[in-house]
Amino acid sequence: MQETRKRKPTQLRRPPKSPKVTTDDPYPAHQRPTADECRAIRDELLAFHGFPQEFVKYRNQRLSNREQGNVQSEPPVVEEEEEEESVLDGLIKTVLSQNTTEVNSQRAFASLKSAFPTWEDVVAAESKSLQNAIRCGGLAPTKASCIKNVLGCLLERKGKLCLEYLRDLSIDEIKAELSHFKGIGPKTVACVLMFHLQQDDFPVDTHVFEIAKAMGWIPAVADRNKSYLHLNKRIPDELKFDLNCLLYTHGKLCRKCTKKGGTQRRIESIDDDNSCPLLNYCENSIMNGTNKAI
Ligand SMILES: [Zn+2]
């Protein structure tokens, strides 16, 4: 005799208009990093590298925004060396920065602006001309199609090519808005949040991911998206920006903290060289000694 188990009448069907944005921690039982660890690593890396030059502009914008928020009677004192980027410029810059160097992505953006001074010009442009304009940043067909999609979708949804309205939204609302754009993934969204909207968010790129794993901040099985959700829950908001810029920079500069040479060689090089300030933290981590863990 067989029990017939009733099926649930229908699975929940979400309306297609609003893609789901998950923010739950996929590893609530993984109690690392602690706030103290985050602070200690921030201090170690700051002492080791200083604050990375390429992010100083964004750090100043954050500080200036916060001061304006706190002291309302004072007129904003902005050192106008460079005019503040629009959010849309920031998003497109982030798209162009995928899988290439900082220099090449800046070059691609400059070339794009020189060929098509306004975003309306980009909408009107032939795909091929757009690809040619950004070719020096690599992945031109993919990036061109992504840019076209973003602009087309924005125009359709809002009637104009402007993302400044995002400045007034919460992090979750911004994520929901940007998730409408085809080709814009969670890492791009996180970078726009952190750099261009001065929000406390913690993008997880390859460097941050590798180091977080080596230090045992995320479970060995974690992928990048789950690591992003976990680390954003664990890392105190006020440390996110500095810690992210520092981990990214360290990952780029430190051979021991990159994939180069693979896991085995990396453990050896950490053991026989004292120059990486994260050495003690990797050694003490719950991951230490288990090759599969990194
Ligand atoms: Zn290192």
Residues whose N, C-alpha, C, O or C-beta is under 5 A from the ligand:
A	BS01	ZN	C254 K256 C257 C276 L278
